[in-house]
Amino acid sequence: MLIYCYKYMIKDLNNIELSIVEKYILMLLYAHEGKCKGKLWLQKEMFMLIEVFKELKRLNFKSSSYGPHSETLEKYISKLEESGLIKDLSLTEKGYEIVKQLWENFKEREIIKANVDFLESLDEDELLLYIYVTSSKESNFKKIILRILGMFAIKKRKVEDSILQRRKEIALKMLKEKKISLGLAAKLAGLSYFEMLDEAIKHGIKPFEVKGDI
């Protein structure tokens, strides 16, 4: 359970009022050396945290051509920039001073760190594929894959095969770099476990497993 005081507006050491969302943004940045790879990553990292921290549902993420997006989150980011706590998606010295205390008192900080470390390790294509396969409705899936492939002009009969091929390529790359296990690679590629195993062997990739993997 979260400490209840984190669910309300409280004042930091410099008398700046921080909402619960602003605290999560600061802790998310703190978890990865005080910075984020880009707005796309920050949006997806906050989206994934909603599954654990229900108070973040107020961000009201909606579907977009680049996956789940929250206009509300953008406003919170702007507010933190105006307060001088972050700049260009990086913590300022003042931001570090404030978030350090929040981080040390937050019992679930390892959940945030694990989420951030994994998503920050992905490139854009890997990030979008992972988010859509693990979190989105199938009705939105083809749109994002087409975005990844830059395939809006490709003839319809070629689309399905091209989508599956690109999914497999991304999954194999992530598996080779040991970012994901064989089970998750199969899901990202749209293949069965044993089909993915065959593909890994063909490409000289030694798969590995993670206990409790998807």
C-alpha positions in Angstrom: 0.0 0.0 0.0 1.1 3.6 -0.7 1.7 5.8 2.3 -1.5 7.9 2.5 0.2 11.3 2.6 1.3 10.7 -1.0 -2.3 10.9 -2.2 -2.7 14.5 -1.2 -1.2 17.9 -2.0 1.7 18.6 0.4 4.5 21.1 0.5 8.1 20.4 -0.2 11.2 21.8 1.5 10.9 25.0 -0.5 7.1 25.5 0.0 6.3 24.4 -3.5 3.0 22.5 -3.7 3.3 19.3 -5.5 0.4 17.1 -6.7 0.6 13.3 -6.6 1.1 13.3 -10.4 4.0 15.8 -10.2 5.7 13.6 -7.5 5.5 10.5 -9.7 7.0 12.5 -12.6 9.9 13.6 -10.5 10.4 10.1 -9.1 10.3 8.6 -12.5 13.0 11.0 -13.7 15.1 10.4 -10.5 14.9 6.6 -11.1 16.8 7.0 -14.4 19.7 9.3 -13.6 17.5 12.3 -13.4 16.4 12.3 -17.1 14.2 10.7 -19.6 15.0 9.7 -23.2 12.1 11.8 -24.6 8.4 12.7 -24.3 7.3 9.5 -25.9 9.1 7.5 -23.3 7.8 9.6 -20.4 4.2 9.2 -21.7 4.5 5.4 -21.9 6.3 5.1 -18.6 3.6 7.0 -16.8 1.0 5.0 -18.7 2.5 1.7 -17.5 2.6 2.9 -13.9 -1.2 3.2 -13.9 -1.6 -0.5 -13.5 0.1 -0.4 -10.1 -0.7 3.1 -8.9 -4.4 3.7 -9.4 -4.3 7.3 -8.4 -2.6 8.0 -11.8 -5.8 7.1 -13.6 -6.7 10.8 -13.4 -4.2 11.3 -16.3 -7.0 10.0 -18.6 -4.8 8.5 -21.3 -6.3 8.3 -24.8 -5.4 6.5 -28.0 -3.2 8.3 -30.5 -1.1 7.4 -33.5 1.8 7.0 -31.2 0.1 5.0 -28.5 -1.6 6.1 -25.2 -1.2 9.8 -24.7 -2.3 12.2 -21.9 -2.8 15.9 -22.5 -3.2 16.2 -18.7 0.3 14.8 -18.2 1.7 17.4 -20.6 0.2 20.1 -18.4 1.8 18.7 -15.3 5.2 18.6 -17.1 4.8 22.2 -18.1 3.9 23.2 -14.5 7.1 21.4 -13.2 9.1 23.3 -15.8 7.6 26.6 -14.7 8.5 25.7 -11.1 12.1 25.2 -12.1 12.1 21.5 -11.0 12.7 20.1 -14.5 14.1 21.3 -17.8 14.1 19.4 -21.1 12.8 16.3 -19.2 15.7 16.4 -16.8 15.8 17.2 -13.1 17.3 20.5 -12.2 19.4 20.9 -9.1 16.3 22.2 -7.2 14.3 19.2 -8.6 17.0 16.8 -7.3 16.9 18.3 -3.8 13.1 17.9 -3.6 12.7 14.4 -5.2 15.5 12.8 -3.2 13.4 13.1 0.0 10.3 11.8 -1.8 12.3 8.8 -3.2 13.8 7.8 0.1 10.4 7.8 1.8 8.5 5.9 -1.1 8.2 2.2 -0.3 7.3 1.2 -3.9 10.3 3.0 -5.5 11.7 -0.3 -7.0 8.5 -0.7 -9.0 9.1 2.7 -10.6 12.8 1.9 -11.2 12.2 -1.5 -12.8 9.5 0.1 -15.1 11.7 3.0 -16.1 14.9 1.0 -16.6 13.2 -1.5 -19.0 11.3 1.1 -21.1 14.3 3.5 -21.3 16.3 0.6 -22.8 14.0 0.3 -25.8 14.3 2.2 -29.0 11.2 3.9 -30.4 10.0 0.9 -32.5 10.5 -1.5 -29.6 8.7 0.8 -27.2 5.7 1.2 -29.4 5.4 -2.5 -30.2 5.7 -3.5 -26.5 3.1 -1.0 -25.4 0.6 -2.0 -28.1 1.0 -5.7 -27.7 0.9 -5.7 -23.9 -1.6 -2.9 -23.2 -3.8 -1.9 -26.1 -7.0 -3.0 -27.8 -6.5 -5.0 -31.0 -8.6 -2.4 -32.9 -5.8 0.1 -32.4 -2.9 -2.3 -33.1 -2.7 -2.1 -36.9 -2.5 1.7 -36.8 0.5 1.8 -34.6 2.3 -1.0 -36.5 1.7 0.9 -39.8 3.2 4.0 -38.1 6.3 2.0 -37.1 6.7 0.7 -40.6 5.9 3.9 -42.5 3.5 1.7 -44.5 0.4 3.9 -45.1 0.8 3.7 -48.8 1.5 0.0 -49.1 -1.1 -2.1 -50.9 -3.6 -3.8 -48.6 -2.7 -7.4 -49.6 0.9 -6.8 -48.5 0.2 -5.2 -45.2 -0.5 -8.2 -43.0 2.6 -10.1 -44.1 4.7 -7.0 -43.7 3.3 -6.3 -40.2 4.1 -9.9 -39.0 7.6 -9.7 -40.5 8.4 -6.4 -38.8 7.0 -7.6 -35.5 9.3 -10.7 -35.7 12.3 -8.5 -36.6 11.8 -6.3 -33.6 11.2 -9.2 -31.3 14.3 -11.0 -32.4 16.4 -7.8 -31.9 15.1 -7.4 -28.4 15.7 -11.1 -27.6 19.2 -10.9 -29.0 20.0 -7.9 -26.8 18.4 -9.8 -23.8 15.8 -7.1 -23.2 13.0 -9.7 -23.1 12.5 -13.4 -22.6 11.5 -15.9 -25.3 7.9 -16.0 -24.0 7.5 -12.2 -24.4 9.3 -12.2 -27.7 6.8 -14.7 -29.0 3.9 -12.5 -27.9 5.5 -9.4 -29.5 6.1 -11.3 -32.8 2.6 -12.8 -32.9 4.1 -16.3 -32.9 3.7 -19.4 -30.7 6.4 -20.2 -28.2 7.9 -22.9 -30.3 7.7 -20.9 -33.5 9.7 -18.2 -31.8 12.2 -20.7 -30.5 12.7 -21.9 -34.1 13.3 -18.4 -35.3 15.7 -17.7 -32.5 17.7 -20.8 -33.3 17.8 -19.9 -37.0 19.2 -16.5 -36.2 21.8 -17.9 -33.7 20.1 -16.3 -30.7 20.3 -18.1 -27.4 16.9 -17.5 -25.7 16.4 -17.1 -22.0 13.5 -17.3 -19.7 12.2 -15.1 -16.8 10.2 -16.6 -14.0 6.6 -15.4 -14.2 7.1 -13.9 -17.7 4.0 -13.0 -19.8 
